[in-house]
Amino acid sequence: MIPTRTRRKIYTSLYRTNLYKEDSIMDDLLVNLRNNIRILRTAAGETQAGLGRVLFVDRKTVSSYESGRTVPDLLTLIRIADHYDISVDDLLRKDLQTL
């Protein structure tokens, strides 16, 4: 039988490792999101102000999305995906720069 103190250390270690993995996955999603918004917008020939009008946000807000300072809320994320005819999953997970 493993002593309680050792089990706690193991569980703590596993918990921290899992959190680090989740943080890494989240970082990847956010990097993809900000890059993909910029890629889709420029490919469509839109300005930040033009996309802002579609999303009902200010140009500065679109700039913040593209720079990674802020993250769009769920409704705005759906609007972006619908506007560019792409799934939310692809918007978050795919690196559109390589396509």
N, C-alpha and C positions, 0 to 999 in steps of 0.2 A: 504494500500500500504506500502511496506517495504521501509524504507529510503535507499538511494543510498549507504551510508556508511556501513550500515548493510549488504546489498547485496554484496558489495565488500568483506567484511569479510567472508561471507558464501562461496562465490565463491573461495576465496583464500584458505579457509580451505579445501574445496572439492578438489581443484586442488592439494594441498599438500598431502592430503590423497591418492589420485589416484597415485601420483608420488611415494609415499612410497610403495604402492602395486606393482607398476611396478618394482621398485627397488628390492623388495622381490622376485618377480617372476624371474627376471633376475639373482639374486643371486642363486636361486634354480637351474636354468638351467645351470649356469656355474659350480656349484658344481657337478651336475650330469655329465656334460660333462667331466670334468677332472677325476672324479672317473671312469666313463665308459671307457674312453680311456685306463686307466691303467688295468682295469678288463679284457677288451677284449684282450689287448696285452698279458697279463700274461696267460690268458686262452688258447691263441693260441700258447703259448710257444715262443713268439717273444721277442727279446731284443729291447731296445729303438733304437739302431742303425739299426736293421732290419726294424723296422717300419719306421724309418726316410728314409731309402732307397726307400721304397714303396711310401712314401709321397713326395719324392724329397726335404727333409729338413735334417738338421743336428740332431744328437742324442741329443744335448743340447736343440734344439727346441722342440723335443718330451718331454723331461724332463720338459721344461717350460709349455707345455700344461698340463701335468699331475700334476704339482704343482699349476697350476692356475696363474702363473706369466704372461702368455700370452694366447691369445685365437686364435685358428686356423682361418684363413680366410675362406670364403665360399667354395672356390674350394678345399681347404685341408679338410674341414669338409665333403664334398661330397666324397672325396677320402677315408677318414677313414670309412665312412658308407659303401661304395662299397667294400672296402677291407674286412670288417667283415660281409658283407651281412646283414646289418641292415639299417633301415631307418634313415634318419637324425633326424626325429621327435623322434624316440625311443632313439637315441643317446643322444639327449638333454633332453628329458622329463622323461624317465624311469630310475629308480634306479636299474641297473642291478645287484647290489650286493645282492639284495633280491631274485633274480631268481635262 
